[in-house]
C-alpha cells in the first residue's frame, strides 16, 4: 500500500487476527480479518494516487490472504460451508 499509515493500520489489524488464530480464538480472529478486509475495501473505494485500486496486484494479494485466513478460521470451527466460500474467494 502506498499510504504507510493505512498500511500500518491494515497490518496491525491483520496481526491481531493472526494472534487470535494462534490462540485458537477463531471468532475474534474472524472479526479482525473482517476489519482488515474493510480497511482494504475502503482504500479501493476511495482510490487516488495514494491508495489502492482493486486492480492493484498488492490489493489482490492482501485480499487473497485475508480470504484464506477467514477460510482457515471457519475450517477450524468445522463450519465447512463458510470455509469453502472463503477459500473460493481467495
C-alpha positions as CSV (number, residue, x, y, z in Angstrom):
1,X,0.0,0.0,0.0
2,X,1.3,3.4,-0.9
3,X,0.0,5.2,2.2
4,X,2.0,3.9,5.1
5,X,-0.5,5.0,7.7
6,X,-3.3,3.0,6.2
7,X,-0.9,0.1,5.6
8,X,0.2,0.2,9.2
9,X,-3.5,0.1,10.3
10,X,-4.2,-2.8,8.0
11,X,-1.1,-4.8,9.1
12,X,-1.9,-4.1,12.8
13,X,-5.4,-5.4,12.5
14,X,-4.3,-8.5,10.4
15,X,-1.6,-9.2,13.0
16,X,-4.2,-9.1,15.8
17,X,-6.2,-11.7,13.8
18,X,-3.1,-13.9,13.4
19,X,-2.5,-13.7,17.2
20,X,-6.1,-14.7,17.9
21,X,-5.8,-17.6,15.4
22,X,-2.6,-18.9,17.1
23,X,-4.5,-18.9,20.4
24,X,-7.5,-20.8,18.9
25,X,-9.7,-17.7,19.3
26,X,-11.3,-18.1,15.9
27,X,-14.3,-15.8,16.4
28,X,-12.0,-13.0,17.4
29,X,-9.7,-13.8,14.6
30,X,-12.6,-13.6,12.1
31,X,-13.6,-10.2,13.5
32,X,-10.1,-8.9,13.0
33,X,-9.7,-10.3,9.5
34,X,-13.1,-8.8,8.6
35,X,-11.9,-5.4,9.9
36,X,-8.7,-5.7,7.8
37,X,-10.8,-6.5,4.8
38,X,-12.9,-3.4,5.4
39,X,-9.8,-1.3,5.5
40,X,-8.6,-2.8,2.3
41,X,-12.0,-2.3,0.6
42,X,-12.1,1.3,1.9
43,X,-8.8,2.0,0.2
44,X,-10.2,0.7,-3.1
45,X,-13.4,2.6,-2.8
46,X,-11.7,5.9,-2.3
47,X,-8.8,5.3,-4.6
48,X,-6.5,8.1,-5.6
49,X,-2.8,8.1,-6.2
50,X,-2.1,7.3,-2.5
51,X,-4.5,4.4,-2.1
52,X,-5.1,1.0,-3.7
53,X,-7.4,0.3,-6.6
54,X,-9.0,-3.1,-7.0
55,X,-6.7,-3.8,-10.0
56,X,-3.5,-3.4,-8.0
57,X,-1.5,-6.6,-7.6
58,X,-0.9,-5.8,-3.9
59,X,-4.6,-5.3,-3.3
60,X,-5.3,-8.7,-4.8
61,X,-2.6,-10.4,-2.8
62,X,-3.7,-9.0,0.5
63,X,-7.4,-9.8,-0.3
64,X,-6.4,-13.4,-1.1
65,X,-4.5,-13.7,2.2
66,X,-7.5,-12.4,4.2
67,X,-10.0,-14.7,2.5
68,X,-7.6,-17.7,3.0
69,X,-7.3,-16.7,6.7
70,X,-11.0,-16.4,7.1
71,X,-11.4,-19.8,5.4
72,X,-8.9,-21.4,7.8
73,X,-10.8,-20.0,10.8
74,X,-14.1,-21.4,9.6
75,X,-12.5,-24.7,8.8
76,X,-11.0,-24.8,12.4
77,X,-14.5,-24.2,13.7
78,X,-15.8,-27.0,11.5
79,X,-18.0,-24.6,9.5
80,X,-17.1,-26.2,6.2
81,X,-19.6,-24.4,4.0
82,X,-18.4,-21.0,5.1
83,X,-14.8,-22.1,4.8
84,X,-15.4,-23.3,1.3
85,X,-16.9,-19.9,0.3
86,X,-13.9,-18.0,1.6
87,X,-11.4,-20.4,0.0
88,X,-13.3,-19.9,-3.2
89,X,-12.9,-16.1,-3.0
90,X,-9.2,-16.4,-2.3
